Amino acid sequence: MSIQSAAQRLVSECRPCHLVWDPVTGEIVQLISILRAGRALGAPEQLDWGPDRVPAAPDNVNTEGRICVQIGVLWHPADPFTNGPLTGIGAIVSWLDSWQVPRQWPAGQPTPHRGTGSGPARACAERSRMLWARGGHFGASQVPDCANIGPGGIDVDRLTGAQVLQVHTRELPAQLTPAAALPIPA
């Protein structure tokens, strides 16, 4: 499938994402302005649906977040696209940086794709509103109220160079030392 045919299909199904990207060729097509809500999340991932058969996604899936950029990648979740070339990723990450999208993955690595024989593919991922509220990068499988399974077990470090955000809790000391008792550096 070409990037143009994927883009045309998403538009005809009334579920455009912001960008469609082919990581092999580096082709990138912008379908809608970043200032508009994308419509790709929550709908079936296969592009063989007709516009009259695409179920409506919950409105909040596509509009929550500070900047909620949706990028469609021409690939299949069973074979993580980060295992191949990432031609054009620098331009995408720079664009996201210009919109101040934090280079963090609050929900961690997206879950690898798991097929169940001949039945539908499934992925298990935490879809936490608390993590979503932090902002950053998420796979569709990590978005609250979204049934999509993508992108599979991608290597997030190869995409943004950012480590997965590690959240560690720590206990506060029983008693804080008054500032007057702290040594003054020389």
C-alpha positions in Angstrom: 0.0 0.0 0.0 1.3 3.4 -0.8 1.3 6.4 1.5 -1.1 8.2 -0.8 -3.6 5.4 -1.0 -3.5 5.0 2.8 -4.1 8.7 3.3 -6.9 8.8 0.7 -8.6 5.8 2.5 -8.4 7.4 5.9 -9.9 10.7 4.6 -12.7 8.8 2.7 -13.5 6.9 5.9 -13.7 10.2 7.8 -10.9 9.1 10.2 -7.9 11.1 9.2 -4.8 11.2 11.4 -2.4 14.1 11.4 0.4 12.4 9.5 0.9 9.2 7.6 4.5 8.0 7.5 6.3 5.3 5.5 9.4 4.5 7.6 11.0 2.7 4.7 10.8 5.5 2.1 10.6 8.4 4.5 7.4 9.7 2.7 5.2 11.8 5.0 1.8 13.2 4.2 0.0 15.6 6.5 -3.8 15.1 6.3 -5.0 17.7 8.8 -3.6 20.6 10.8 -2.2 19.8 14.2 -4.7 22.2 15.6 -7.6 19.9 14.6 -8.5 16.7 16.3 -7.5 13.6 14.5 -10.1 10.8 14.0 -8.0 7.7 13.6 -8.1 6.4 17.2 -10.9 4.0 18.2 -11.8 2.9 14.7 -10.6 -0.5 13.2 -7.0 -0.5 12.2 -7.5 -2.3 8.9 -8.1 -0.1 5.9 -10.6 -2.5 4.3 -13.7 -1.0 5.9 -16.2 1.1 3.9 -17.1 4.5 5.2 -20.6 3.3 6.1 -19.2 0.5 8.3 -16.6 2.3 10.4 -17.9 2.5 14.0 -17.9 5.8 15.6 -15.1 6.3 18.1 -15.8 7.9 21.5 -15.3 11.7 21.0 -12.8 12.0 23.9 -10.4 9.5 22.5 -9.4 11.8 19.7 -9.5 15.1 21.5 -8.0 14.6 25.0 -4.5 15.8 25.7 -2.6 19.0 25.4 -1.5 18.3 21.8 -2.9 15.0 20.6 -1.0 14.2 17.4 -1.9 11.0 15.6 0.6 9.5 13.3 -0.3 6.5 11.1 2.6 4.3 10.2 2.6 2.0 7.1 3.5 -1.1 9.0 1.9 -4.0 10.9 2.0 -4.3 14.7 3.2 -7.9 14.6 6.5 -6.7 13.2 7.6 -3.6 15.1 8.5 -0.9 12.6 11.4 0.2 14.7 13.2 -3.0 13.6 13.5 -1.5 10.2 14.7 1.8 8.7 13.2 4.9 10.3 13.7 7.2 7.3 12.3 10.6 8.0 11.9 10.2 11.8 14.2 13.2 12.4 11.7 15.5 10.6 8.7 14.1 12.6 10.4 14.4 16.0 11.6 17.9 15.2 8.1 18.9 14.3 6.7 17.3 17.5 9.5 19.2 19.5 8.3 22.5 17.9 4.9 21.8 19.4 6.5 21.0 22.8 5.4 17.4 22.9 7.6 16.0 25.7 10.1 13.2 24.6 8.8 10.8 27.2 6.8 7.6 27.1 4.8 7.7 30.3 3.0 4.4 29.7 6.4 2.6 28.9 7.1 0.4 26.0 4.0 -0.4 24.0 2.9 -4.0 24.4 4.1 -6.4 21.7 1.4 -7.7 19.3 -0.2 -11.0 20.2 -2.3 -12.8 17.8 -4.8 -15.5 19.0 -4.7 -18.1 16.2 -7.1 -17.2 13.5 -9.1 -14.8 15.7 -8.6 -11.1 16.0 -5.2 -9.8 17.2 -5.1 -8.6 20.8 -2.6 -6.5 22.8 -2.7 -5.9 26.5 -1.6 -2.5 27.6 -2.2 -0.2 30.5 -4.6 2.6 29.3 -4.2 4.9 32.3 -5.8 8.3 32.4 -3.2 9.4 35.0 -0.3 8.5 32.6 -2.2 10.0 29.6 -2.5 13.3 31.5 1.3 13.6 31.8 1.6 14.1 28.0 4.3 12.7 25.8 4.3 9.8 23.3 1.8 6.9 23.4 1.0 4.0 21.2 -2.6 3.7 20.3 -2.7 0.6 22.5 -1.9 2.9 25.5 -4.6 5.5 24.9 -7.6 5.4 27.4 -10.9 4.4 25.8 -9.1 3.3 22.6 -9.5 -0.3 21.3 -6.6 -0.1 18.8 -3.7 -2.6 19.2 -0.9 -0.6 17.5 1.9 0.0 17.3 3.1 -3.3 18.8 6.4 -3.7 20.7 8.3 -0.8 19.2 11.6 0.5 20.5 10.8 3.9 21.8 14.4 4.9 22.2 14.9 4.6 18.4 12.0 7.0 17.8 12.7 9.8 20.1 16.0 9.0 21.8 14.1 9.4 25.0 14.1 6.8 27.7 10.8 5.4 29.0 9.7 7.6 31.9 10.4 5.8 35.1 8.3 6.8 38.0 9.8 6.0 41.4 8.2 6.9 44.7 10.3 7.8 47.7 9.5 8.5 51.3 10.1 11.9 52.8 12.4 12.0 55.8 10.6 11.9 59.2 12.0 15.3 60.0 13.4 17.9 57.7 16.6 19.7 58.6 16.0 23.4 59.1 17.8 25.5 56.4 19.9 27.3 59.1 21.5 23.9 60.0 22.6 23.1 56.5 26.3 23.6 55.7 27.0 26.5 53.4 29.0 25.5 50.3 32.4 27.3 50.0 
